[in-house]
Amino acid sequence: MILAVTERARTHATAPPLRSSVWRMSEHPPSEGREHGPGIVRHYAPEAEAYRDLWAPVLVRLARWLIDEIPLGSARRILDLGCGVGALLPHLRDASPEAVVIGLDRTRAMVALGPRAFPLLVGDAVRVPFRDRSFDAVVMAFMLFHLPDPTAGLSEARRVLRQGGWIGLLTWGRERDSRARTRWIEELDAEGAATFDEKLAWHELVDTPRKLKERLRAAGFANVNSRVELFVERPSREEFIARGTILGSRRRRWESLPEKSRRALLGRAEQWMKEMSSEDFEEESEVIVTMGRAGT
């Protein structure tokens, strides 16, 4: 298991010792042969650096909707569950300067890129390696939909939260693809790019405030609030190509093509992108911002 416990975390004057909160902590990352783990690791590990550079900054901007509202000022321990490359950790520290902020993610390659000023662990969101009531707040930003049983992940978050502690969630709602993205997918289809049936996300389980409220209450949370924010983005042509070739499901399809097909697709894309306006690259996504408090 990757565990980078900083000197600040070890000697923090106001927080209880970090070691006292460790529960069932093993020397190895969770088995990659269980449940959804293997697919998530295979998906994110190859693109960890690209994710850090191209996508994490976008998600951090959206996370302000959550960090600005969840009461973190008096927190002493905060867990970023599904922290990815740890881009949110410094912002959680800014919101709660006296807290020990810990990041945990399933994918070792992502955790390895996290900021070393924070404790970082490889672990499973449904088997969190901490004692009961270890944290004052748990943040799950754009990760809950990766769990085939979201309620199990929420129940585990509830277990490690102290009474009255807060959970903050960000998930995706409805999306509208841009004209450029639709055209890119058509080009991949035309070149015979492979399709992949492995399911890595269950957005349909957590894509509305109503669904999230029901799951949080079932997991033992009260004072649940959930709302929809609209995220509108117009990536540049360079950002669009980068995301289409080195990030996400489009990356996997792109990499399935032979070099000749890739060159042909890029050549055509350069032409039709010149004919498109910035509006043709505009995409809309609903962001579901949800908070709840650990009840009795």
N, C-alpha and C positions, 0 to 999 in steps of 0.2 A: 504494500500500500504506500502510495506517495503521501507523506505527511510532513509538511514544512511548517513547523511551529516556530514563529519568530521570537526573537529575544523580548520584544515588546509584549507579546502574549504571555511569555513565561514570567515576566516581572511586573506585569500590569498592577498598578497600585490599588485600583478600586475593584476590579473584577475578581471573583473567586478563582482559585487556580484552575487552569484549563484541564489539567490532568484529572481532576475530580469529576469531570463531566463525561469522561470517556466510558463507553459501554460496549462490551463485546467487540472491541477493536481488534481486528486480526492483522497479521503481517502481510496479507495478500489482498488484492482487489477482489470484489465479488466474482463468483463464477461466471464466466461468459457463456455458459451453457444453459442458463436459466432464463425462462420467460422472454422478455423483449430485449435483454441485454446485448446479445451478439449483433443484432441488426443495427442498434443504435451506435455501438462502438465502430462497426464497419463503415457506417455512414459518415460519422463525424471525424474519425481519426485521420483519414487522408486529407481532409480539408481544414484542419485545425488552424493553420496559419492564415489561410484565406478568410476563414470565419472571423478570426481576431481582427484582421485588417479591413474587411469589407462589410461584415454584417453586424458584428458586436457593437460598433459605434452607433449604428441605427437603433438597435434595441436599447442601448443606454439612454438615448434621447427619449424614447417612449417610456422608459421606466421612471422618468421624472413624475409622470402622472401618479405613480404609486408612492414613490419615496416622499413626495411633498405632502402626502396626506396621512400615511401610516405613522402613528405616534412612536417615534424611535428615540426621541431626545433623552429619555431616562433609561434606555435599554443598556444592559451590561453584557449580554451575549446575543449575537445575531447570527443566524444560519442562512446562507444563500444556498438553497437546495436546488441542485441542477445549475451550478454556477457557470458552466461552460469554461471559457478562458478567463473568468474572474473579472470581467470588465466592470461589473457593478460594485465590486467590493470597495473601491475607494470612495464611491458615492455614498454607500451605506456608512462608511466611517465618517464622512463629512456630516452626515445627518445625526450621527451619534458618536461624537469624538471620544467618549470614555468607554466605548464598548469594545469587546473582543469580537471581531467579525470573522467568521469562518466560512470557507467555500467548500462545497462537496459536489462532485460530478461523477457520472458513470464512466466517462471516457478519459483514460490516462493521458492521451495526447493533448486533450484540451486543458486538463489540469496542469500539465507540464508547462504551459504557456502563461499560467496565471501569475499575478504580481507576488513576488516573494516576501512582501511586507505583511502577508496574511497567512494564517494556517490554511493549508489546502489538502484535501483528502480525495481519494478515489473511493466511491461507495455507491450504494444502491438506495434510491429514494424510498423504497418500501421496506428497507432493512437498515435504517439509519444507525450508525455506530455510536450512539450517545445514550446516556441515562435518561430516564423519565424526568420531565420538567427541568431540562438543562438550559433552555433558551427563553429569552424575553420576546423574541420575534423570529419568524421564519418567512423568508421571501422565496417564492417560486415563480420566476419570471420566464415566461414562454417555454415551460417544460412540462406542465401537467398533462398536456395532450400526448406526450410520449409514453404515458402509462396506460396500458390496456384496461386497468382498473383504477381510475383516478381517485375513487373514494379510499382505496387502500393507501395511496400516497398521502392523502389528506389526513387519514387517521394516524399515520405514522408521524406526520408533522404535529398533530395534536398531542401525541404522546410525549414528544420532546419539548413541548411548550409548557411553561409554568402556567398556573391558574391566572387567567386574565391577560395572558400574552397574546400577541397579534400575529395573524398570518396575512400576507399580501400576495396576490396572484395577478399575473397577466397572461391572458390567452388570446388567441385570434378568433374573430367572428367571421362574418361574411367578407368576401373579397371580390374585387373587380379587377380582372387582368387588363393590362394595357394592350393596345393594338400591336405594339412591338413584341410583347411577350407571346401573344397568340401567333404572330407570324413566325417567331423563332421556333416554337413548338411544331408548327407546320413544316418548317424546314428540316427539323430533326426527323419527323415522320417520313418526309420525302427521301431522305438519305438512308432510311432504314435503321435508324438508331434503335437500340434495344429498349424494351420496356421492362419494368421491374415490378413484380407482384407483391414483394414483401412489404407488409404494412408496418410503418414506423411511427405513425401518428394517428390519434383517434380524436381529431378536432371535433367531430360531431357529438362527442360526449360532454364537451365543456365550452361550447361556442355561443352560449347565450347567458345573460345574467340569471335567468330562471334556473337553468341547469346547474350553474355553479352554486347558487343559493341552496338548492336541494342537496347537493353533495356535501357542502360544508356543514349544513345542519345535521346531516346523517353522520358526519364524522365527529360531531361533538362541539361545533362552533356556534356561537351566538353573535348578536349584533352584526349580522352579515349585511354588507352593502355591496352592490355591484352595479356598474354603469358601463355604457358604451362610449368610447371616444373614436373619432375618425382620423385615421392616419392616411395622408395623401402624400405621395412622393413621385418625383420626376427624376429618376437616375439619369446621369449623363450617358452618352453613347459608350464611353469607355467603361463606366460602371456596369452598364447593361451587359456588355460583352463579357466582362470579367465574371459577373454573377452567372451568366449562362454557360460558362465553360469551366469554372472551378468551384462552384457552390451548389449544394443541394441536389435534387433529383435531376436537374438539367445537366449538372456536371457528370453524373453517372451515365446519362444517355450520350452526352458528348464524347466521353472517354470510350464508349463502345464502338465509335466510328473509326474506320481506318484513316490514316493521315490524308490520303487523297480526298476523301469525303469531307474531312474537316476544312481543308483548304477551299474546296468548292463552296461549302456552306458560308464560310467567312467572306469569300469574294462576293457572293450574292447579297449577303447581309450588308456589306459596306455600301452597296448600291441602293438597296431599298431604305436603309436608314437615312441616307442623304435626302431622300424624298419625304421623310416624315418630320413632323413638327415636334416640339417638346411635349405638346399635349398627347401625342401618340405614345409617349413613354410613361404617361401618368398612370399610376396604380392606386387603388383605394383599398384599404383594409380596416375593418372594425377591430378595435382593441378593447377587450373586456377587462376592466379594472375592478378588482374585487378585494375586499378586506373582511376579516372576521376575527372574533375574539374567542379565545379558549374558554368555554363555559364550564359549568360544574359537572 
